[in-house]
Structures are given as structure tokens and as C-alpha cells.
Amino acid sequence: MLSPILLVIVLLYSLLVVALAVGVCITFGEKGKSNGKVKSVSVIVPFRNEAENLVRLISVVNSQTLSPDLWEVILVDDGSVDSYSDSIETLIQGRNYKLLKLPLERHGKKQALLLGVSHAKNSLIVFTDADCIPVSPRWLERLSERSVDAVFLQGLVKVQFLGSIWEWVDALEYASLMAVSAGSFGIGRPVIAASANLGISTNGVAINESTIKADVPSGDDMFLLHEAKREKVKTSFVGAIDASVLTRGSTSFSHFFKRRQRWASKSVHYTDFDTIFVGLLTLLANLAIIVLLLLAVFGNVSWSRLFLVWTIKACADFLLLSAFLLFSKQFKLMLLFIPLQLLYPFYVVITFIKSILGVNTWKGRSIS
């Protein structure tokens, strides 16, 4: 009796993934032609001990094609203890930047974001991280153009992978999340947002302690997405390559696992049906593969049944990932697809359990 139930779970999951693959095609099929209109932008960058990354980010932002009088950058220091002042102040001198320090009685990324928003002069807010860099000088121009027709914008985020195997693994795993994001936006039921490249018009979605759930240490991006859905504003995934940003990949298993554990820990605070449904079905489908494996080991189901169910799931995942990686120009990551498909069910289940039961840390701070 158990085996058919597990098969049904995996089939439901596979149908969902196929729908997301269709959504990816819809998202990247949008031409995103500009009507010539743009909005002024305030870019908020919270940081903590990011001196080297900030130099890199500022250097790229300074080359943006969007007219300098249409954008500003607000850097918010969340208790850094490294020496960044001299190098940063030289780069931003005479330019449209604000450098703020979070008061001692306030700390954490969410408080840094709120402080930055409170000093923003423009209604279009773009969030990014200090360890990200735009891939093109047209980054802000592209987001500004798309904001004319949409209130909530999710830009493409790609992991920069160089020599480390963990950077490759990180890049593929992050791409799978971006694929779900692009696909869900494409079918009009967005479930994943990433603050590494996020745009919000504050005249449509308020950014305050309530909407980002300031009492929850992580998840500002997801909670803002859920607020946008509650307000029924137009949302859009900006798939243009020149609107994307690169983020640093994990260089070790420990860093990779801790980051995913931190992301999973905020899921218990979600109230959005679509997000809960997709997350729960994904967890159950991967758990079903593990249970079928155990049943096969003890002779309760055939190995051919296990292989059939695993193949159904793998084919659906392949369809979604290959479409997304092709459109986002990362297709060589598919070299890792089969090896990671064998490990992924264990990774998903263990990460979820660990995130619920364990203590999560980020940048030297506990976030549980």
C-alpha cells in the first residue's frame, strides 16, 4: 500500500515541475522591450565585514548606463569590524552614495534594510548583497524599465563558479532555486524571491517591520514577495542576462550546507499557500525516494520500481533545469546533473531536519 502512495507523490511533484518548466519558457520568452520610460532607483546594500566585496561592487555600479541623476546607492554597515572606511570613502566620494551605520541597539540584515529604505529618496527600491556584482552596466537601466509595468521585480541571480567543486555544486543547486522562481513567476504563482537582485516599488508594497517580519531573523525577500501577492500587485521575473547579478559561490561543504540550512529555517514562518505547497511537495517527493530505497534494500519493493520512480522525477527535474540553464547561459552545469540527482533526496531531507532542530548562524551570529 505504501509504494503506490509514494508513486503518486512523485507523480504530483513531476507534474508540478513540468508546469514550472513551461513557466520558465514563458518568463524568458518575454521580450521585455522598453517603451523608453524609466524610474529613479534607490539601491540598498546591507553589509557586514565586506570591505573587499564592496570595492568590487561599487566599481561596477559606478559604470551603470542609467543616468547618474536617476540612481543612488545606500550602503548600510551592520556592525562591521574590518577596516573598510578608507577604500570605500575614496570610491564613493563626490558620487550619489550614502554610507550609514546601524545603531548599536539595532543589528541584523533586516534592520539594515529598514534603515536604508528610510533614507531612500526614490520609490523604486533595489536590493542587492555586498558580495554580488551586476554582470552588465545596463543592470539598473533594465530593472528601471521593467518597473514601469510591474511593482515587484525578481532579477536573475547566478553563482560565480571558478575552480572549486563546491562552487559548481553551489551554482547548480542555486540554479535549481532560480529555475523554480522563474517558472513560478511565469505561471503567475511566484514562490521564491532572492534579495540579491530584487526590485520593489514602495507605492505598491510597503517595506516596514511588519511586511518583512522583523522579529524573524531571515527571509526578508520571501516575506516581501508574500506581501506583494497579498496586495495583488503585478510581479515579474526579469530574465534578461544584462539585468542579472553574480554572487559568490561556496568554497567548502560547511559553508554550502550552513547557507542552505539558514534558507530552509525561515520556511516555518511562511503563510503563503503556493510557497508552502511547493516546498512540502518537494520535501515529500525526495523523502519518497529515500523510503523506496529503504524498501528496496529490505526486499519490500523491487529495484525496478525504485528506478522507475526515480527516473520519472529525474526526467521532470531535467526538463526544468535544462530549460532554465539554457536560457540563462549556464548549460555546462548540467554535467553535474546525474551525480547530484542521486544525492539530492538525502540533501533536501537532512537540510530541512537540521534547519528545524539545529542552531543556524550567519556571519558569526546566531539567527535561530
C-alpha positions as CSV (number, residue, x, y, z in Angstrom):
1,M,0.0,0.0,0.0
2,L,2.9,2.4,0.8
3,S,4.6,2.0,-2.6
4,P,1.6,3.3,-4.7
5,I,1.2,6.3,-2.3
6,L,4.9,7.2,-2.8
7,L,4.5,6.9,-6.5
8,V,1.5,9.3,-6.5
9,I,3.6,11.8,-4.5
10,V,6.4,11.7,-7.0
11,L,4.0,11.9,-10.0
12,L,2.3,15.0,-8.5
13,Y,5.8,16.5,-7.9
14,S,6.8,15.8,-11.5
15,L,3.6,17.4,-12.9
16,L,4.4,20.5,-10.8
17,V,7.9,20.6,-12.1
18,V,6.7,20.2,-15.8
19,A,4.4,23.2,-15.2
20,L,7.3,25.2,-13.8
21,A,9.3,24.3,-16.9
22,V,6.5,25.8,-19.0
23,G,6.7,28.9,-16.8
24,V,10.4,29.2,-17.4
25,C,9.7,29.3,-21.2
26,I,7.1,31.9,-20.6
27,T,9.3,34.0,-18.4
28,F,12.3,34.0,-20.8
29,G,10.0,34.3,-23.8
30,E,9.0,37.8,-22.7
31,K,11.0,40.2,-24.9
32,G,10.9,42.9,-22.3
33,K,11.0,45.7,-24.9
34,S,11.4,49.1,-23.4
35,N,8.9,51.9,-24.1
36,G,11.6,54.4,-23.2
37,K,10.3,55.1,-19.7
38,V,12.5,54.6,-16.6
39,K,12.1,55.3,-12.9
40,S,14.6,56.7,-10.4
41,V,16.2,53.9,-8.3
42,S,17.5,53.7,-4.7
43,V,19.8,50.7,-4.3
44,I,20.1,49.4,-0.7
45,V,23.2,47.3,0.2
46,P,23.4,46.0,3.7
47,F,26.9,44.7,4.6
48,R,29.0,43.3,7.5
49,N,32.7,42.8,7.1
50,E,32.6,43.0,3.3
51,A,35.5,45.5,2.5
52,E,36.9,43.6,-0.4
53,N,33.4,42.8,-1.9
54,L,32.2,46.4,-1.5
55,V,35.2,47.7,-3.5
56,R,34.3,45.3,-6.3
57,L,30.6,46.1,-6.2
58,I,31.0,49.9,-6.2
59,S,33.4,49.8,-9.1
60,V,30.9,48.0,-11.2
61,V,27.9,50.1,-10.1
62,N,29.8,53.3,-10.9
63,S,29.8,52.2,-14.6
64,Q,26.0,51.9,-14.9
65,T,24.4,53.3,-18.1
66,L,21.3,54.6,-16.2
67,S,21.8,58.4,-15.9
68,P,23.6,59.2,-12.6
69,D,20.8,61.6,-11.5
70,L,18.4,58.7,-11.6
71,W,20.0,56.4,-9.1
72,E,21.5,56.5,-5.6
73,V,23.2,53.8,-3.6
74,I,22.7,53.5,0.2
75,L,25.3,51.3,2.0
76,V,24.3,50.2,5.5
77,D,27.0,49.0,7.8
78,D,25.6,46.2,10.1
79,G,28.4,46.3,12.8
80,S,31.5,45.6,10.6
81,V,34.8,45.2,12.4
82,D,37.0,45.2,9.4
83,S,38.7,48.3,8.0
84,Y,36.6,49.4,5.1
85,S,36.4,53.2,5.6
86,D,39.4,54.5,3.6
87,S,38.9,52.3,0.5
88,I,35.1,52.8,0.4
89,E,35.0,56.5,1.1
90,T,37.6,57.1,-1.8
91,L,35.4,55.2,-4.3
92,I,32.1,57.0,-3.3
93,Q,33.5,60.5,-2.8
94,G,31.6,63.0,-4.9
95,R,29.1,60.4,-6.1
96,N,25.5,59.7,-5.3
97,Y,26.1,57.4,-2.3
98,K,25.1,57.4,1.3
99,L,27.1,55.4,3.9
100,L,25.0,54.7,7.0
101,K,25.9,52.9,10.2
102,L,23.3,50.8,12.0
103,P,23.0,52.0,15.7
104,L,24.4,49.6,18.3
105,E,20.9,48.8,19.7
106,R,19.9,47.5,16.2
107,H,21.5,44.7,14.3
108,G,20.9,42.2,11.6
109,K,20.2,42.4,7.8
110,K,16.5,43.3,8.2
111,Q,17.3,46.3,10.4
112,A,20.0,47.4,7.9
113,L,17.4,47.2,5.1
114,L,14.9,49.2,7.0
115,L,17.4,51.9,7.8
116,G,18.4,52.1,4.2
117,V,14.8,52.3,3.0
118,S,14.1,55.1,5.5
119,H,16.8,57.2,3.8
120,A,15.9,56.4,0.2
121,K,14.6,59.3,-1.9
122,N,13.1,57.1,-4.7
123,S,10.0,54.9,-4.6
124,L,11.8,52.1,-6.6
125,I,14.0,50.2,-4.2
126,V,16.5,47.7,-5.5
127,F,18.1,45.3,-3.0
128,T,21.4,43.5,-3.6
129,D,24.2,42.0,-1.5
130,A,27.7,43.3,-1.0
131,D,29.1,40.0,-2.4
132,C,27.2,40.4,-5.7
133,I,28.2,42.2,-8.8
134,P,26.0,43.1,-11.8
135,V,27.0,41.4,-15.0
136,S,26.3,44.4,-17.1
137,P,26.4,48.2,-17.0
138,R,22.7,48.0,-18.0
139,W,21.7,46.3,-14.8
140,L,19.8,49.3,-13.2
141,E,18.5,50.5,-16.6
142,R,16.9,47.1,-17.2
143,L,15.3,46.9,-13.8
144,S,14.1,50.5,-14.0
145,E,12.5,49.9,-17.4
146,R,10.6,46.8,-16.1
147,S,9.5,48.6,-13.0
148,V,7.2,50.8,-15.2
149,D,4.9,47.8,-15.7
150,A,5.5,45.8,-12.5
151,V,5.6,46.5,-8.8
152,F,7.7,43.5,-7.7
153,L,10.7,42.5,-9.7
154,Q,12.9,39.4,-9.3
155,G,16.1,39.7,-11.2
156,L,18.2,36.7,-12.3
157,V,20.9,35.7,-9.9
158,K,23.8,33.4,-10.9
159,V,26.5,31.8,-8.7
160,Q,30.0,32.6,-9.9
161,F,31.8,29.3,-10.3
162,L,35.5,29.1,-10.9
163,G,37.7,26.2,-9.7
164,S,36.2,24.8,-6.6
165,I,33.9,21.7,-7.0
166,W,31.7,23.2,-4.3
167,E,31.2,26.4,-6.4
168,W,30.0,24.1,-9.2
169,V,27.6,22.3,-6.9
170,D,26.5,25.6,-5.4
171,A,25.9,27.0,-8.8
172,L,23.7,24.1,-9.9
173,E,21.8,24.0,-6.7
174,Y,21.2,27.7,-6.7
175,A,20.2,27.5,-10.4
176,S,17.5,25.0,-9.4
177,L,16.0,27.5,-7.0
178,M,16.2,30.2,-9.6
179,A,14.5,27.9,-12.1
180,V,11.6,27.4,-9.7
181,S,11.5,31.1,-9.1
182,A,11.4,31.9,-12.9
183,G,8.9,29.2,-13.6
184,S,6.6,30.1,-10.8
185,F,6.6,33.8,-11.8
186,G,5.9,32.6,-15.4
187,I,2.7,30.8,-14.4
188,G,1.6,33.7,-12.2
189,R,2.2,31.9,-8.8
190,P,5.6,33.1,-7.6
191,V,7.1,31.1,-4.7
192,I,10.8,32.1,-4.5
193,A,12.4,35.5,-4.2
194,A,16.1,36.4,-3.7
195,S,17.2,39.7,-2.2
196,A,20.5,39.5,-4.1
197,N,18.6,41.1,-7.1
198,L,15.2,42.4,-6.1
199,G,13.2,45.4,-7.0
200,I,10.1,46.8,-5.2
201,S,8.1,49.9,-5.8
202,T,7.1,51.2,-2.4
203,N,3.9,52.8,-3.7
204,G,2.7,49.3,-4.3
205,V,4.3,47.3,-1.5
206,A,5.2,48.8,1.9
207,I,8.6,47.9,3.3
208,N,8.4,48.0,7.1
209,E,8.9,45.9,10.2
210,S,5.5,44.2,9.6
211,T,5.9,43.2,5.9
212,I,9.5,41.8,6.3
213,K,8.6,40.2,9.7
214,A,11.5,41.9,11.6
215,D,11.1,39.5,14.5
216,V,12.2,36.6,12.2
217,P,16.0,36.8,11.6
218,S,15.9,35.8,8.0
219,G,13.6,35.8,4.9
220,D,13.0,39.5,4.1
221,D,12.8,38.6,0.4
222,M,10.3,35.9,0.8
223,F,8.1,37.9,3.1
224,L,8.1,40.8,0.8
225,L,7.0,38.5,-2.1
226,H,4.2,37.2,0.0
227,E,3.1,40.7,0.8
228,A,3.1,41.6,-2.9
229,K,0.9,38.6,-3.5
230,R,-1.5,39.6,-0.8
231,E,-1.7,43.1,-2.3
232,K,-2.3,41.6,-5.7
233,V,0.3,43.8,-7.4
234,K,1.9,42.8,-10.7
235,T,5.0,40.7,-10.3
236,S,7.7,39.9,-12.8
237,F,10.8,37.8,-13.2
238,V,13.4,39.8,-15.2
239,G,15.2,37.1,-17.2
240,A,17.4,39.4,-19.2
241,I,21.0,38.4,-18.8
242,D,22.1,42.1,-18.6
243,A,19.8,42.5,-15.6
244,S,21.4,39.7,-13.7
245,V,23.9,39.7,-10.9
246,L,26.7,37.2,-9.9
247,T,27.1,36.1,-6.4
248,R,30.0,34.3,-4.7
249,G,29.7,30.6,-4.5
250,S,30.5,28.3,-1.6
251,T,34.1,27.1,-1.4
252,S,33.5,24.3,1.1
253,F,30.8,21.8,2.1
254,S,30.4,23.5,5.5
255,H,29.7,26.9,4.0
256,F,27.4,25.4,1.4
257,F,25.4,23.4,3.9
258,K,25.1,26.2,6.5
259,R,23.8,28.6,3.9
260,R,21.1,26.2,2.7
261,Q,20.2,25.4,6.3
262,R,19.7,29.1,7.0
263,W,17.5,29.4,4.0
264,A,15.4,26.4,5.0
265,S,15.0,27.7,8.6
266,K,12.6,30.5,7.6
267,S,10.1,28.2,5.9
268,V,8.3,27.5,9.2
269,H,7.2,31.2,9.2
270,Y,5.6,31.1,5.7
271,T,1.8,31.6,5.4
272,D,1.6,31.8,1.5
273,F,-0.2,28.7,0.2
274,D,1.8,28.4,-3.0
275,T,5.1,28.5,-1.3
276,I,4.1,26.0,1.4
277,F,2.6,23.7,-1.2
278,V,5.7,23.7,-3.4
279,G,8.1,23.3,-0.5
280,L,6.1,20.5,1.1
281,L,5.6,18.6,-2.1
282,T,9.3,18.8,-2.9
283,L,10.2,17.5,0.6
284,L,7.7,14.7,0.3
285,A,8.9,13.7,-3.2
286,N,12.5,13.5,-2.1
287,L,11.5,11.6,1.1
288,A,9.6,9.2,-1.1
289,I,12.7,8.3,-3.0
290,I,14.6,7.6,0.3
291,V,11.7,5.5,1.6
292,L,11.6,3.5,-1.6
293,L,15.3,3.0,-1.4
294,L,15.0,1.5,2.1
295,L,12.1,-0.7,1.0
296,A,14.2,-2.0,-1.9
297,V,17.1,-2.7,0.4
298,F,14.9,-4.8,2.6
299,G,13.1,-6.5,-0.3
300,N,9.7,-4.9,0.1
301,V,9.7,-3.3,-3.3
302,S,11.6,-4.2,-6.5
303,W,14.7,-2.3,-7.5
304,S,12.9,-1.8,-10.9
305,R,10.1,0.1,-9.1
306,L,12.6,2.3,-7.4
307,F,14.4,3.0,-10.7
308,L,11.1,3.8,-12.4
309,V,10.0,6.3,-9.8
310,W,13.5,7.9,-9.6
311,T,13.6,8.2,-13.4
312,I,10.2,9.9,-13.5
313,K,11.4,12.5,-11.0
314,A,14.8,12.9,-12.7
315,C,13.2,13.5,-16.1
316,A,11.0,16.2,-14.8
317,D,13.9,17.9,-13.0
318,F,16.0,17.6,-16.1
319,L,13.3,19.3,-18.2
320,L,13.1,22.3,-15.8
321,L,16.8,22.7,-15.2
322,S,17.9,22.2,-18.8
323,A,15.4,24.9,-19.9
324,F,16.5,27.3,-17.3
325,L,20.2,26.8,-17.7
326,L,19.9,27.1,-21.5
327,F,18.1,30.4,-21.2
328,S,20.4,31.7,-18.5
329,K,23.5,30.6,-20.4
330,Q,24.7,28.2,-17.7
331,F,24.1,24.9,-19.5
332,K,27.5,23.4,-18.8
333,L,26.3,22.9,-15.2
334,M,24.2,20.0,-16.5
335,L,27.4,18.0,-16.3
336,L,26.7,17.6,-12.6
337,F,23.0,16.7,-13.0
338,I,23.1,12.9,-12.7
339,P,25.5,12.7,-9.8
340,L,23.6,15.3,-7.8
341,Q,20.2,13.6,-8.6
342,L,21.5,10.6,-6.7
343,L,22.4,12.7,-3.6
344,Y,19.7,15.4,-3.8
345,P,16.9,13.5,-1.9
346,F,19.2,13.0,1.1
347,Y,20.4,16.6,1.0
348,V,16.9,18.0,0.9
349,V,15.6,15.9,3.8
350,I,18.7,16.4,6.0
351,T,18.8,20.1,5.4
352,F,15.2,20.5,6.4
353,I,15.6,18.5,9.6
354,K,18.8,20.3,10.5
355,S,17.2,23.7,9.9
356,I,14.3,22.9,12.2
357,L,16.3,21.3,15.0
358,G,19.7,23.0,14.7
359,V,21.2,26.4,15.6
360,N,21.7,28.5,12.4
361,T,24.5,31.0,12.1
362,W,25.4,33.7,9.6
363,K,28.4,36.0,9.6
364,G,29.3,34.9,13.1
365,R,25.9,35.5,14.5
366,S,23.2,33.0,15.7
367,I,20.0,33.5,13.7
368,S,17.8,30.9,15.4
